[in-house]
Amino acid sequence: MIRIKGRNDTIRKMYNKRQELILDFIKDNPNTNRDQIASFLEKMNIKASKVTIVRDLNTLIQDGIIEKSGNAKSTTYSSSLKTDLLTDIDVDQYFNTEEDFRKLKTEGFNFEIFPALKDLLTQKERLELDELNSTFRKKKLSLTPKLLQKEFERLTVELAWKSSKIEGNTYTLLDTERLLKDHVSAKGKSSDETNMVINHKKALDYVLNDPGYFKLLTISKIEDIHKILVENLNVSTGIRKGTVGIIGTKYRPLDNAFQIKEALKKLIDVINQTKHPIEKALIAVMMIAYIQPFEDGNKRTSRIVGNALLLAHDYCPLSYRSVDEIEYKKAIIMFYEQNNASYFKKLFIDQFKQAVEKYF
């Protein structure tokens, strides 16, 4: 049983034991009916009349925790997308199950996820992150233009290194610094590894040249960043026309260029309508990776687009310097397989906090 631990306070309030049991049962048994719920409660030695169960179900529906489908005897209940999106899941327990035996929410792309991509941060989180970002802005203003440039160069080196490392690149941090500052390639590294690192710098430089350009996102702006990131890597540019598989998961992205473009348009609408810059960036990083619009380089593109959105609104960009590559991949796979953003959200917020602390 995947149990709900700490919930987002905009979604979850305190429920009594019976309601908690009903919620857990519905989560583990989607499209369940009232009789099945009653039978489960009886097995758990919980006495409840049909009227009581209906009242509990209506409470959960009104709170947006579960959703009702069908009418009369065909009525069924499932947990809402919003609940699934931010429910805390035991990550270690989840990945103890081998890839082929994990039960996915859906093995294909879920178009129903878009309405749930709202209010991913609580009001408390927004206030805390805004306060942190005011520290970033103050520190930035205290630096001379030369020192500010050096800080962005430091962040660029560390982003290029870690973002490439997440993709399996074997350049070390020192190798990366030498390559980007002195234009000296590391010995024993392939040209693809070298170009991957260089392209990260080019992409971030492109964003930094005019951060305000990314206040409103478009498909062409995402494609431009992708084109820079895959330069000289023998990767096709533009919207993918074929299928792609992802190592470590049974999730299969869309394989139709028309649907991929449709998903990107929906994503862009969501991002442009989202008010908080950190939520914009969080959604972009998760969803571009989920849509997989390109032949290759999707996660790299997602991270640069996320930073572009942050910089466009004068928020501190992320280098991902201290993130564990395996945990990052687990967080993304959790989103692919369960449409669950809780673990990735934690990693993302932690990296934002560390970026404010370490740079400028």
C-alpha positions, 0 to 999 in steps of 0.5 A: 500500500502506498500511504499518504504521509505529509500532504500539501496543506492546500489539498489535504486536511485532517480526516477521521480514521474511517475517512483515512481508510476509505481514502487509502483504499480508493487510492490503491483500488481506482474505480472502486464502488461503494459496496467494495468500500463497505466490504473493506471497512467491514474487514477492517472492523469499522462499522459504518452505514451506507449513509455514513459512507456516502457522507464520507465520500462526499466530503472527500469529493468536495475537498478535491481528494477523490473523483466520482464517475458514473451514476447510480449503481455504476458509480465509482470513485478514484483519487484525484489527479491533484492528490496523486500529484503531490502525495508523498511516496516512499521512494526507496520502497517504490524502487525496491520493485523491479521496473517490469513489476511496477504498476504504472498509473498509465504506461503512456502519456496522460493528457489529463495531467494538465488541469492538476498542474496548479498550486504545486507550492503551498502559500507558505512555500511561496513566501519562504522561497520569495524571501530567499530570492530577495536575498539573491537579488540583494547579493546580486546588486551588491556585486560589481559587474565583473564579479557578477559575471564571474558568479554566472561563469561559476554557475555555468561551469557547475551546471554544464558539469552536473547536467551533463553528468546526469546524462552519463557524461564522464567529464569531471568538474575540473575537466569542465572548468578547463574546457569552458575557460581554457578551451582544452578538452579532457584526455580520453573523452569523446567528442560527444562528451566534450560538445555536450558540455560546451553546448550547455554553456552556449545555451545558458549564454543564449538565455543570459543574453536576453532573459526577459525574452523567456517571460512568455514561453513558446514552442519555438523558444524551447526548440531554439534551446534544444537546437543549441544543446544538441549541436554537433551531437548527431541529433535531429532537431525539431519535434520528434516524429518517431518513438523513443524508449527510456531506460529504467521505466516502462513508460512510453512517451507519445509517438505521434508528432501531432500529439507531441505538439498538442501536448507542448501547446497545452504545457506552454499554456499552463506555464504562461498562466502560472504566476509564480516563477518557481512553479513555472520552472518546476512544471517546465522541468518535469513536463518537458522531460515527460513529453519527450518532444525531441529525439534526444536531449529532452532533460537537458532542454528541460533544465535550461528552459527551467532556468530561463523562466527563473532568470526571466523573472529575476529568480536565482537559476539552478546549477543542480551541483549537489543533486545526486544523479540517481535520485534525480532520475528516480524523481523523474521516473516517479513522475513518468510512472505515477504522475507524482511530483512530490519527490522531484518538487523536494529536490527542485526546491532544495537545489533552489535553496542551495543555489541562493546559498552558494552563488552571488 
